[in-house]
Amino acid sequence: MGLFSRRKTGFVDSDILVIGGGMAGCGATYESRYWGRDLKVVCVEKANIERSGAVAQGLYAINCYMGMQWDENQPEDHVRYARNDLMGLVREDLGYDIARHVDSSVHKFEEWGLPMMKDPETGRYLREGKWQIMIHGESYKPIVAEAARKAASEVYNRIMVTHLLMDETKPNRVAGAVGFNVRSGEFYVFRAKAVIVCAGGASHIFKPRSVGEGMGRTWYAPWSSASAYALPILAGAKMTQMENRIVLTRFKDGYGPVGAYFLHLKTYTQNAYGEEYESKWYDSLKAMVGDYVDHHPVPTCLRNHAFLEEVKAGRGPIRMVTKEAFQDPHKETVGWENFLGMTIGQAVVWASQNIDPKHTNPELTTSEPYVMGSHATCSGAWASGPEDYAPDEYQWGYNRMMTVDGLFGAGDTIGGTAHKFSSGSFTEGRIAAKAAVNYLNDLGSETPQVSEADYEGLKKVVYQPMENYQVGRNEIVGGTVSPSYMQPINGLQRLEKIMDEYVGGISSHYTTNEPLLTRGLELLGMLKEDLDHLGAEDLHQLQRAWELQHRVIASECVTQHTMFRTETRWPGYYYRADHPQLDDTDWHCFTLSQYDRNSGEWQMEKAPVYHIVD
Ligand SMILES: Cc1cc2nc3c(=O)[nH]c(=O)nc-3n(C[C@H](O)[C@H](O)[C@H](O)COP(=O)(O)OP(=O)(O)OC[C@H]3O[C@@H](n4cnc5c(N)ncnc54)[C@H](O)[C@@H]3O)c2cc1C
């Protein structure tokens, strides 16, 4: 036994284990208690649920609200909207399921104290766009977390979950998870009858535009480290649409969001010479994607495409015209407040660069790609759909259960359901929890069994990076360079470089092809071999080591999916230069993958897209 794997082990038994206490995790914890009054519900979070996840620093808008009480939108409308934005490919059953329940979640937020902006004339929630409502959301996360804390039997903060545990009595059934406390170093074995993974999406798998001292200032939270994907992948769950990464148009250097500016302030963009440019790229886009370019609203990826082409043509930078809107004092206030409640960093960047948007039109940029299933993309686990709405082929068990028995997911974790955002992720957590309680009720007295050999083996694996460091630290040859271990930051930069150069990142203008992907997979394979030699000098670095492990396996999945889909479905998100056109004949389908952790092989297949809403 190694030096560090002698650490104390804490055992926690529960009925429902929620991994990740972000928006989806809080929804899952809250609803587990509602349906399972006597159940033991445990939420485990690597930070502190008070301020964790993508909503940590607050939001200015709730992006998914139907407004059914005022007949503003119906769930079917939202399905049509998401389907259009994702170029035809969404799980309509899952999307409909969220849309029909999301308003009730938002009403709860208000009841719990979230200040909502209201239209003074109608008394309705103030709309920023067709789906977005505006909030004073600096404390959005603490408000939602309070409900989860009160509902949970126990919340374990500061524990990073590294692996799921499988049942030793029944193949393909989950039995819990293991992780370590990032402060005390204690090892934890969580035994559970059902597990709901809500561990957030993936930033920093592609090289970010912000490097060096600015590398933490990415658009998506830097602590979103792909656990939502790695945990199910390693447990053998099928994944879907992992190629469907997202690229965001954002204010340059601070990644400040542009939604409120476009939608509420009615700003618009122009090239370096003050020209409108989107219409110039219409014909070339039409040749690539056909009629999709004529859809309204124009799908997000296609709007990116015009931006990218204009920059490639040498007419950048693209700027947002704020000077007109900011003459109106109300709009000027809204423009600044939009950042103060959500991305203060952008206001600081502008101040440091002498940009007052009232006098200078700020530059925009396109971000590096991110993988997340709750925003305007669909990556994630392949899940069973709602009993009353999903086609037979999408139902093999309980709502939001993955292809592993007892393993549920929500938010960024679940694939095929774009545009759920904060409110939809919370709602999906609730949906998954209700189904997990049903699963437990049907399970009766049967309890999944965890093998001691399994968790003891994992304990050794989890602390191995500390062991590597301890053993190899005297061999340092210069600065921090060691011949026998690799620091997590070096591994991360190597991963980002591979993904950037081979899988369609910023340096290749989001373009890849089969030879590049093939080489990318070879290099990822070599990186995976070297991960056995990660070195962690302390618990913080140990967390970094495991975040890297999760990012690497998720990246491999993204690369396999990108290779499999031989078309360019979402120009503006990425391009297959060897298959430059959208191909509805062969690829109007979902891509599915399954990883075999014993052989390291990936199985790829297609699944049909059912259009349930007309
Ligand atoms: C920059 C940005 C702006 C956004 N703006 C808006 C907006 O204006 N309006 C809106 O409605 N939505 C917005 N969203 C979307 C919204 O934040 C997400 O849809 C939502 O947070 C997803 O919920 P989630 O629970 O899946 O992930 P998160 O809320 O990110 O939660 C994941 C949780 O899992 C934890 N975790 C991760 N790994 C582990 C592990 N291994 N072990 C234990 N815990 C782990 C994390 O610490 C985190 O608490 C925005 C997102 C981003 C990134």
Ligand as a Chemical Component Dictionary entry (heavy atoms), coordinates in Angstrom:
data_LIG
# 
_chem_comp.id                   LIG 
_chem_comp.type                 NON-POLYMER 
_chem_comp.pdbx_formal_charge   0 
_chem_comp.three_letter_code    LIG 
# 
loop_
_chem_comp_atom.comp_id 
_chem_comp_atom.atom_id 
_chem_comp_atom.alt_atom_id 
_chem_comp_atom.type_symbol 
_chem_comp_atom.charge 
_chem_comp_atom.model_Cartn_x 
_chem_comp_atom.model_Cartn_y 
_chem_comp_atom.model_Cartn_z 
_chem_comp_atom.pdbx_ordinal 
LIG C1  C1  C 0 -20.768 31.931 -18.589 1  
LIG C2  C2  C 0 -22.135 31.372 -18.491 2  
LIG C3  C3  C 0 -23.229 32.210 -18.554 3  
LIG C4  C4  C 0 -24.494 31.691 -18.423 4  
LIG N1  N1  N 0 -25.551 32.552 -18.460 5  
LIG C5  C5  C 0 -26.782 32.071 -18.235 6  
LIG C6  C6  C 0 -27.880 32.969 -18.135 7  
LIG O1  O1  O 0 -27.738 34.180 -18.292 8  
LIG N2  N2  N 0 -29.109 32.462 -17.851 9  
LIG C7  C7  C 0 -29.302 31.117 -17.655 10 
LIG O2  O2  O 0 -30.426 30.714 -17.381 11 
LIG N3  N3  N 0 -28.277 30.250 -17.759 12 
LIG C8  C8  C 0 -27.027 30.687 -18.037 13 
LIG N4  N4  N 0 -25.976 29.817 -18.118 14 
LIG C9  C9  C 0 -26.228 28.362 -18.085 15 
LIG C10 C10 C 0 -26.293 27.762 -16.681 16 
LIG O3  O3  O 0 -25.332 28.315 -15.866 17 
LIG C11 C11 C 0 -26.092 26.264 -16.821 18 
LIG O4  O4  O 0 -27.012 25.791 -17.765 19 
LIG C12 C12 C 0 -26.316 25.506 -15.523 20 
LIG O5  O5  O 0 -25.519 26.021 -14.503 21 
LIG C13 C13 C 0 -26.022 24.023 -15.720 22 
LIG O6  O6  O 0 -26.326 23.356 -14.533 23 
LIG P1  P1  P 0 -25.497 22.072 -14.063 24 
LIG O7  O7  O 0 -25.993 21.721 -12.732 25 
LIG O8  O8  O 0 -25.500 21.062 -15.143 26 
LIG O9  O9  O 0 -23.987 22.581 -13.950 27 
LIG P2  P2  P 0 -23.385 23.585 -12.818 28 
LIG O10 O10 O 0 -24.422 24.543 -12.378 29 
LIG O11 O11 O 0 -22.150 24.107 -13.424 30 
LIG O12 O12 O 0 -23.072 22.613 -11.624 31 
LIG C14 C14 C 0 -22.129 21.573 -11.662 32 
LIG C15 C15 C 0 -21.662 21.316 -10.241 33 
LIG O13 O13 O 0 -20.932 20.115 -10.156 34 
LIG C16 C16 C 0 -19.793 20.307 -9.317  35 
LIG N5  N5  N 0 -18.797 19.313 -9.692  36 
LIG C17 C17 C 0 -18.142 19.241 -10.861 37 
LIG N6  N6  N 0 -17.339 18.162 -10.886 38 
LIG C18 C18 C 0 -17.518 17.539 -9.704  39 
LIG C19 C19 C 0 -16.948 16.359 -9.132  40 
LIG N7  N7  N 0 -16.089 15.603 -9.817  41 
LIG N8  N8  N 0 -17.324 16.005 -7.890  42 
LIG C20 C20 C 0 -18.214 16.755 -7.188  43 
LIG N9  N9  N 0 -18.782 17.883 -7.691  44 
LIG C21 C21 C 0 -18.435 18.261 -8.937  45 
LIG C22 C22 C 0 -19.391 21.731 -9.603  46 
LIG O14 O14 O 0 -18.565 22.271 -8.604  47 
LIG C23 C23 C 0 -20.754 22.407 -9.715  48 
LIG O15 O15 O 0 -21.228 22.852 -8.484  49 
LIG C24 C24 C 0 -24.684 30.300 -18.266 50 
LIG C25 C25 C 0 -23.581 29.448 -18.216 51 
LIG C26 C26 C 0 -22.317 29.982 -18.329 52 
LIG C27 C27 C 0 -21.154 29.068 -18.282 53 
# 
loop_
_chem_comp_bond.comp_id 
_chem_comp_bond.atom_id_1 
_chem_comp_bond.atom_id_2 
_chem_comp_bond.value_order 
_chem_comp_bond.pdbx_ordinal 
LIG C1  C2  SING 1  
LIG C2  C3  SING 2  
LIG C2  C26 DOUB 3  
LIG C3  C4  DOUB 4  
LIG C4  N1  SING 5  
LIG C4  C24 SING 6  
LIG N1  C5  DOUB 7  
LIG C5  C6  SING 8  
LIG C5  C8  SING 9  
LIG C6  O1  DOUB 10 
LIG C6  N2  SING 11 
LIG N2  C7  SING 12 
LIG C7  O2  DOUB 13 
LIG C7  N3  SING 14 
LIG N3  C8  DOUB 15 
LIG C8  N4  SING 16 
LIG N4  C9  SING 17 
LIG N4  C24 SING 18 
LIG C9  C10 SING 19 
LIG C10 O3  SING 20 
LIG C10 C11 SING 21 
LIG C11 O4  SING 22 
LIG C11 C12 SING 23 
LIG C12 O5  SING 24 
LIG C12 C13 SING 25 
LIG C13 O6  SING 26 
LIG O6  P1  SING 27 
LIG P1  O7  DOUB 28 
LIG P1  O8  SING 29 
LIG P1  O9  SING 30 
LIG O9  P2  SING 31 
LIG P2  O10 DOUB 32 
LIG P2  O11 SING 33 
LIG P2  O12 SING 34 
LIG O12 C14 SING 35 
LIG C14 C15 SING 36 
LIG C15 O13 SING 37 
LIG C15 C23 SING 38 
LIG O13 C16 SING 39 
LIG C16 N5  SING 40 
LIG C16 C22 SING 41 
LIG N5  C17 SING 42 
LIG N5  C21 SING 43 
LIG C17 N6  DOUB 44 
LIG N6  C18 SING 45 
LIG C18 C19 SING 46 
LIG C18 C21 DOUB 47 
LIG C19 N7  SING 48 
LIG C19 N8  DOUB 49 
LIG N8  C20 SING 50 
LIG C20 N9  DOUB 51 
LIG N9  C21 SING 52 
LIG C22 O14 SING 53 
LIG C22 C23 SING 54 
LIG C23 O15 SING 55 
LIG C24 C25 DOUB 56 
LIG C25 C26 SING 57 
LIG C26 C27 SING 58 
# 
